[in-house]
Amino acid sequence: MLFGVLNWGLGHATRSTPLIQHLTNSGVEVEIASDGLALAYLQQEFPALKFHKLKGYDIQYSTNKNLLLLALLCQIPKLKIAIASEQKKVKEILSKDSFDLILSDNRYGFRSLEVKSFLISHQLKLITPPIFKGVNNVLLKYQKGFKSIFIPDYANQEKKLSGKLSETNLPHHFIHPIIAFSEPVAITSVKDIDYLIILSGPEPQRTLLERRLIEIIPLKEIKVVLIRGTEQPFSEKSNIETHNLVQRNELEKLIYRSKKLICRSGYSTIMDMHFLQIPCILIPTPGQTEQEYLAELLLDDPSFLVTQQHLLTSKIFDWEPKKTMQKKPFLAQKLVNRKAFEDALLLEGFVMPTS
């Protein structure tokens, strides 16, 4: 199996990791293709697997939230070049080896007409002003190049985490939200970190949020740990514990030691928090309509505090959730979700070796 992963923050890499792990545990031979931080992360997670380097999308965000959508639209030609490069790379890989299946986590050019190809995505439409509605037609054209779409969410409308983002008339399977973590009690029950900050995503917004959070961290005695989500040097003056990148096992330990999290409202994060049930302060990337929409869906959930980046003050460190969270049957849910993924593959004619 050939598995392509988008490098746009680390969310796609972290949510693809449990799927790749399950495939390899089941005896499937997997080769991975990606670029940048996502590639580096996956190489550390799966050192024994074969990797292919793809051309990066190299998308830059605007510092002005009102210009972000326009800035992204202006980079569509760059995206098309990257997508064409992916298609060329897939042909090159297939000319040397044979594969039964191609899975692509949000890389629209990572597919083939000769091998069954499936897109993994929760965002099948973009939220844009009417003037830019043609963008979704372009997106739809690329989606039609795949045999089917695997949506990491529930089919039940009342339980859905992605809302209208995952609505589609194309062939699709709901494979349930992806659980990237182990059973919490198997790691630690000690909560000695007051706030764990997890940053990710394209620049310059990642750096802008990092600087702002460091500015407003109160002087009172609280333990704050920062995962920066970048390999760029850390130039800020701060006494807080910092990590550039951490692998999944270390991230699990830090999360389970934490009383509260501060992070972007990316979909992978929301899936994780859905199962982990840890109070979370969500800060959408300014102007990124997907994150803003996902955050809006959680405005009434007392487990989350949603705030805008330009409104950040030290008061966020005084927030307390309004209710005690009810823990879900974690391991049982993980098994159910894994089966949903296997069932989708089975319906498409791919049988897991151990089944």
C-alpha positions as CSV (number, residue, x, y, z in Angstrom):
1,M,0.0,0.0,0.0
2,L,1.2,3.5,-0.8
3,F,0.2,6.2,1.7
4,G,0.6,9.9,1.0
5,V,0.3,12.5,3.7
6,L,-0.2,16.3,3.4
7,N,2.4,18.5,5.1
8,W,0.2,21.4,6.4
9,G,0.9,21.6,10.1
10,L,1.3,18.2,11.7
11,G,-2.4,17.3,12.0
12,H,-2.4,15.1,8.9
13,A,0.7,13.3,9.9
14,T,-0.6,12.6,13.5
15,R,-4.0,11.4,12.3
16,S,-2.4,9.2,9.6
17,T,-0.1,7.6,12.1
18,P,-2.6,5.3,13.8
19,L,-4.0,4.2,10.4
20,I,-0.5,3.4,9.2
21,Q,0.3,1.6,12.5
22,H,-2.9,-0.5,12.2
23,L,-2.1,-1.4,8.6
24,T,1.5,-2.5,9.4
25,N,0.4,-4.4,12.6
26,S,-2.1,-6.3,10.3
27,G,0.7,-7.3,8.0
28,V,0.2,-4.8,5.2
29,E,3.4,-3.6,3.6
30,V,3.2,0.3,3.6
31,E,5.3,2.9,1.9
32,I,4.9,6.5,2.9
33,A,5.2,9.7,0.9
34,S,5.3,13.3,2.3
35,D,7.5,16.3,2.7
36,G,8.8,18.8,5.3
37,L,7.9,18.4,9.0
38,A,5.3,15.7,8.3
39,L,7.9,13.6,6.5
40,A,10.3,14.1,9.4
41,Y,7.7,13.2,11.9
42,L,6.6,10.0,10.1
43,Q,10.2,8.9,9.5
44,Q,10.7,9.0,13.3
45,E,7.5,7.2,13.9
46,F,8.1,4.4,11.3
47,P,11.9,4.1,10.9
48,A,11.6,0.7,9.3
49,L,9.3,1.8,6.5
50,K,10.3,3.0,3.0
51,F,9.7,6.7,2.3
52,H,9.3,8.9,-0.8
53,K,9.8,12.7,-0.7
54,L,7.2,14.8,-2.4
55,K,7.2,18.4,-3.5
56,G,5.9,20.7,-0.7
57,Y,2.9,22.9,-1.2
58,D,4.9,25.8,0.5
59,I,1.8,27.8,1.4
60,Q,2.3,31.1,3.2
61,Y,-0.3,32.7,5.4
62,S,-0.9,36.4,5.5
63,T,-0.4,38.3,8.8
64,N,-3.7,40.1,8.1
65,K,-6.7,37.8,8.7
66,N,-8.8,39.8,6.3
67,L,-6.4,39.0,3.5
68,L,-5.7,35.4,4.3
69,L,-8.3,33.9,2.0
70,L,-7.2,36.1,-0.9
71,A,-3.6,35.2,-0.2
72,L,-4.4,31.5,-0.3
73,L,-6.4,31.9,-3.5
74,C,-3.5,33.7,-5.1
75,Q,-1.4,30.7,-4.4
76,I,-3.7,28.3,-6.3
77,P,-1.2,28.1,-9.3
78,K,1.5,27.0,-6.8
79,L,-0.9,24.3,-5.5
80,K,-1.7,23.1,-9.0
81,I,2.0,22.7,-9.7
82,A,2.5,20.7,-6.5
83,I,-0.5,18.5,-7.3
84,A,0.9,17.9,-10.8
85,S,4.2,17.0,-9.3
86,E,2.5,14.5,-7.0
87,Q,0.9,12.8,-9.9
88,K,4.3,12.6,-11.7
89,K,5.9,11.2,-8.5
90,V,3.2,8.5,-8.2
91,K,3.9,7.4,-11.8
92,E,7.6,7.2,-11.0
93,I,7.0,5.1,-7.9
94,L,4.6,2.8,-9.7
95,S,7.1,2.3,-12.5
96,K,9.4,0.7,-10.0
97,D,7.1,-1.2,-7.6
98,S,3.5,-2.5,-7.7
99,F,0.9,-1.6,-5.1
100,D,-2.7,-2.8,-4.4
101,L,-3.9,0.4,-3.0
102,I,-3.2,4.1,-2.6
103,L,-4.4,6.2,0.3
104,S,-4.0,9.9,0.3
105,D,-4.5,12.1,3.3
106,N,-5.5,15.4,1.6
107,R,-2.9,15.2,-1.2
108,Y,-5.1,15.7,-4.3
109,G,-2.5,14.6,-6.8
110,F,-1.5,11.5,-4.9
111,R,-3.5,9.0,-7.0
112,S,-3.4,6.8,-10.0
113,L,-5.7,5.5,-12.8
114,E,-4.0,2.1,-12.6
115,V,-4.3,1.6,-8.8
116,K,-7.4,2.0,-6.6
117,S,-6.9,5.4,-5.0
118,F,-8.8,6.8,-2.0
119,L,-8.8,10.2,-0.5
120,I,-8.8,10.7,3.3
121,S,-10.4,14.0,4.2
122,H,-12.9,15.7,6.4
123,Q,-12.9,18.9,4.5
124,L,-14.6,18.3,1.1
125,K,-15.7,21.9,0.7
126,L,-14.2,25.2,1.6
127,I,-16.1,28.0,3.4
128,T,-15.7,31.0,1.2
129,P,-17.6,34.2,0.3
130,P,-19.9,33.8,-2.7
131,I,-17.4,35.5,-5.0
132,F,-15.0,32.6,-4.5
133,K,-17.5,29.8,-4.8
134,G,-15.7,28.5,-8.0
135,V,-12.9,27.2,-5.7
136,N,-15.1,24.4,-4.6
137,N,-15.7,23.4,-8.2
138,V,-12.0,23.0,-8.6
139,L,-11.8,21.0,-5.4
140,L,-14.6,18.7,-6.6
141,K,-12.8,18.1,-9.8
142,Y,-9.8,16.8,-7.9
143,Q,-11.9,14.7,-5.6
144,K,-13.6,13.0,-8.5
145,G,-10.1,11.6,-9.4
146,F,-10.4,9.2,-6.5
147,K,-12.4,6.0,-6.4
148,S,-14.0,7.0,-3.1
149,I,-13.4,9.2,0.0
150,F,-12.7,8.1,3.5
151,I,-14.2,10.6,5.9
152,P,-12.8,10.5,9.5
153,D,-16.1,11.4,11.2
154,Y,-19.4,9.8,12.2
155,A,-22.1,9.3,9.7
156,N,-24.7,10.3,12.3
157,Q,-25.5,14.0,11.8
158,E,-26.0,14.6,15.5
159,K,-22.6,13.2,16.3
160,K,-20.6,14.7,13.5
161,L,-17.5,16.8,14.4
162,S,-16.9,18.3,11.0
163,G,-20.4,19.7,10.4
164,K,-21.1,20.7,6.8
165,L,-17.4,20.5,5.8
166,S,-17.7,16.8,5.0
167,E,-21.0,16.9,3.0
168,T,-20.5,15.3,-0.4
169,N,-22.5,13.6,-3.2
170,L,-19.4,11.6,-4.2
171,P,-18.8,7.9,-3.2
172,H,-17.6,7.9,0.4
173,H,-17.3,6.0,3.6
174,F,-17.4,7.4,7.2
175,I,-14.5,5.7,9.0
176,H,-15.3,7.4,12.4
177,P,-13.0,10.0,14.1
178,I,-9.4,8.8,14.4
179,I,-8.0,8.1,17.9
180,A,-4.3,8.8,17.8
181,F,-3.6,8.0,21.5
182,S,-3.3,5.1,23.9
183,E,-5.5,4.5,27.0
184,P,-4.7,7.4,29.4
185,V,-4.5,5.2,32.5
186,A,-1.7,3.2,30.8
187,I,0.6,6.2,30.9
188,T,0.1,8.4,33.9
189,S,-2.5,9.8,36.2
190,V,-0.3,12.7,37.6
191,K,-1.5,16.1,36.4
192,D,1.6,18.3,37.1
193,I,1.4,20.5,34.0
194,D,-1.1,23.4,34.3
195,Y,-1.1,24.3,30.6
196,L,0.2,22.5,27.6
197,I,0.5,24.7,24.5
198,I,0.6,22.8,21.2
199,L,1.4,25.0,18.1
200,S,1.4,24.0,14.5
201,G,0.5,25.2,11.0
202,P,1.9,27.5,8.4
203,E,3.9,30.7,9.1
204,P,3.7,33.5,10.0
205,Q,0.6,32.8,12.1
206,R,2.3,30.0,14.1
207,T,5.0,32.4,15.2
208,L,2.6,35.3,15.8
209,L,0.6,33.1,18.2
210,E,3.7,31.8,19.9
211,R,4.9,35.3,20.6
212,R,1.5,36.5,21.9
213,L,1.1,33.5,24.3
214,I,4.5,34.0,25.7
215,E,3.7,37.7,26.3
216,I,0.5,37.0,28.3
217,I,1.6,34.0,30.4
218,P,1.0,35.3,34.0
219,L,3.9,35.6,36.4
220,K,2.1,33.5,39.0
221,E,3.4,30.0,39.8
222,I,2.0,27.8,37.1
223,K,3.7,25.2,35.0
224,V,3.5,25.8,31.2
225,V,4.9,23.5,28.6
226,L,5.2,24.7,24.9
227,I,5.4,22.4,21.9
228,R,6.4,24.7,19.1
229,G,5.6,22.6,16.1
230,T,8.7,23.8,14.2
231,E,12.4,23.2,13.9
232,Q,13.2,26.9,13.6
233,P,15.4,28.4,16.4
234,F,13.5,29.6,19.5
235,S,14.5,33.3,20.0
236,E,11.9,34.3,22.6
237,K,13.0,35.1,26.2
238,S,11.0,32.7,28.3
239,N,11.6,30.4,31.3
240,I,8.9,27.9,30.2
241,E,9.7,24.4,29.2
242,T,9.8,24.2,25.3
243,H,10.0,21.4,22.8
244,N,10.3,22.0,19.0
245,L,8.8,18.7,17.9
246,V,7.8,15.6,19.9
247,Q,6.9,12.2,18.8
248,R,3.6,10.6,19.5
249,N,4.7,8.6,22.7
250,E,6.2,11.7,24.2
251,L,3.2,13.9,23.2
252,E,0.9,11.4,24.9
253,K,2.8,11.6,28.2
254,L,2.7,15.4,28.1
255,I,-1.0,15.6,27.3
256,Y,-2.0,13.2,30.0
257,R,0.1,15.2,32.5
258,S,-1.8,18.4,31.6
259,K,-4.8,20.0,33.2
260,K,-5.6,22.1,30.2
261,L,-4.5,22.5,26.6
262,I,-4.1,25.6,24.4
263,C,-4.0,25.0,20.7
264,R,-5.5,25.7,17.3
265,S,-8.9,24.5,16.3
266,G,-7.7,22.1,13.6
267,Y,-9.8,19.0,13.0
268,S,-7.1,16.5,14.1
269,T,-7.0,18.4,17.5
270,I,-10.7,18.4,17.8
271,M,-10.8,14.6,17.1
272,D,-8.2,14.0,19.8
273,M,-10.0,16.2,22.4
274,H,-13.3,14.5,21.6
275,F,-11.8,11.3,23.1
276,L,-9.3,12.6,25.6
277,Q,-11.9,14.9,27.3
278,I,-9.3,17.4,28.5
279,P,-10.4,21.0,28.9
280,C,-9.1,22.9,25.9
281,I,-8.6,26.6,24.9
282,L,-9.0,26.8,21.1
283,I,-7.6,29.7,19.1
284,P,-8.5,29.5,15.4
285,T,-5.9,30.7,12.9
286,P,-7.1,34.2,11.9
287,G,-8.9,34.1,8.6
288,Q,-8.7,30.3,8.2
289,T,-12.3,29.6,7.6
290,E,-12.2,25.9,8.4
291,Q,-10.8,26.4,11.8
292,E,-13.1,29.3,12.5
293,Y,-16.1,27.2,11.5
294,L,-15.0,24.2,13.6
295,A,-14.5,26.4,16.6
296,E,-18.0,27.9,16.2
297,L,-19.4,24.4,16.4
298,L,-17.9,24.1,19.9
299,L,-18.9,27.5,21.3
300,D,-21.6,25.9,23.5
301,D,-19.5,23.1,24.7
302,P,-18.4,23.8,28.3
303,S,-15.3,21.7,27.7
304,F,-13.9,24.3,25.4
305,L,-13.0,28.0,25.5
306,V,-13.0,29.5,22.0
307,T,-11.2,32.8,21.7
308,Q,-9.8,34.9,18.9
309,Q,-6.1,35.5,18.5
310,H,-6.3,39.3,18.5
311,L,-8.4,39.2,21.7
312,L,-6.0,37.1,23.7
313,T,-5.2,38.3,27.2
314,S,-3.9,36.7,30.4
315,K,-7.5,36.1,31.5
316,I,-7.5,32.8,29.5
317,F,-5.4,31.4,32.3
318,D,-8.2,31.9,34.7
319,W,-10.7,29.9,32.7
320,E,-12.3,26.9,34.2
321,P,-14.7,24.4,32.4
322,K,-18.3,24.6,33.6
323,K,-18.8,20.9,34.1
324,T,-16.9,17.7,34.9
325,M,-16.3,15.7,31.8
326,Q,-17.7,12.2,31.4
327,K,-15.0,9.8,30.3
328,K,-15.9,7.8,27.2
329,P,-15.1,4.0,27.0
330,F,-11.8,4.8,25.3
331,L,-10.5,1.4,24.3
332,A,-13.9,0.1,23.2
333,Q,-14.4,3.2,21.0
334,K,-10.9,2.8,19.5
335,L,-11.7,-0.8,18.4
336,V,-15.0,0.3,16.9
337,N,-13.3,3.1,14.9
338,R,-10.6,0.7,13.7
339,K,-13.3,-1.6,12.5
340,A,-15.0,1.2,10.6
341,F,-11.7,1.8,8.7
342,E,-11.3,-1.9,8.0
343,D,-15.0,-2.1,6.8
344,A,-14.4,0.7,4.4
345,L,-11.4,-1.0,2.9
346,L,-13.3,-4.3,2.7
347,L,-16.2,-2.6,0.9
348,E,-13.7,-1.4,-1.7
349,G,-12.3,-4.9,-2.2
350,F,-9.2,-4.7,0.0
351,V,-9.0,-7.5,2.7
352,M,-6.6,-7.0,5.6
353,P,-4.1,-9.9,5.8
354,T,-5.1,-10.9,9.3
355,S,-8.8,-10.8,8.6
